């Protein structure tokens, strides 16, 4: 590029000024931009949330966070909390999908996770997946040693012990199926990965994939247990 051309590019008089609208009239449209977290939850990036994070780091209860966080995703469809959580986990654990995503690259996305014959992808698009289907999808996409637990098969103490164990690992993950309304959020059943544990405070970090709705947040492990120890209306069994 010549010096004359550089001069012309730097000359603002050569460009037309464009005015962008800073607001849109949404009076005639139903529209939402995120939700406020209820008082039961603490935003990860808040001052208090960061302090809880630092304490958990000192306890060495954030190993799973550092494995999962580079692969955080926001679910691309409203029904994809399970699909997106699994996508994050597969990529974090470096599971090779064994088929191409783009050009010669192999990588998991919300849209290329393989479904076994008994799971209809069109049904997932309409209503999401159950906990059993999540387990089946995980195994079908080459995850080994998938263990499905329900609140009626373990005790609360065992649940908390499992949380602490997983949070200290970089090759194990825990995905939680809980009822949002119990922790005072809007909505009902939801799936997302576990991100960390502050043992001293009894707080759990949830890597919520519905970040169009809520950010990452800390919640009491006692309240989380209550939200898991509920019956899924679709299956009639506990989460």
C-alpha positions, 0 to 999 in steps of 0.5 A: 500500500502506498503512502498516499493510499494510507493517507486517504484511508486515515482521512475521515472526510472520505467516509460517510458517517452512519448513525446506528439505532441504539434502541428498538421498539419491542412493544409489539413483540414478545422478547426477553434478554436474559433473566435475573438470577434469584437470591438463591444463586450467586453469579460466578463473575460477581465479587462474592462469586469470585471470592467463593471461586478463590476459596474452592481453588485453594481447596483444589475443588476446581480441577473439573472447571479447568478441564471444561471451561475452555469448551463452554457453550451456549445451547443453540436450541431451547431444547438442547441443554442435554445435547449442549452439555454432552457436546461440552463434555465430549470435547473437554475429554478429547473424545474423537467423533471419528467423522468430519465436522468441517473440511477435514476437522473432527469436532463435536457440535450441537448438530453433529452428535450421533444419535442411536437408532432408538432416539429420534433427533426430531423429538429432541428438537421439540422436547429435549432429552431425558436422563436415560437418553442422555446416558445412552447418547454419551455411550453411543458417542464413545464415552466409557464408564457412564454411570447413571445415578438417581436421587432415590438410589443414593443418599445426600451424603454420597451425592456430596462425596461424589461432587467433591471427588469429581471436582478434584478430577480432570478426566471425570465429569458429572452432569446434573439433571435438576428442577429449576423451580426448586432453586427459584429459577424459571422453568422446570427440568434442566441439564448442565455440567458440574463446574466446581465445589466450595466445601467450606461454604457448601456451594456448587458451581453450575456451568449452565449452558442456557446462558441466553437465560442465566450466567454461570452461578454458585448454588447451595449443595443442599438446595441442589440436592432438593432440586435433584430429589424431585420427580421428572414429570415426563418419566415419572421417576426421580432425577 
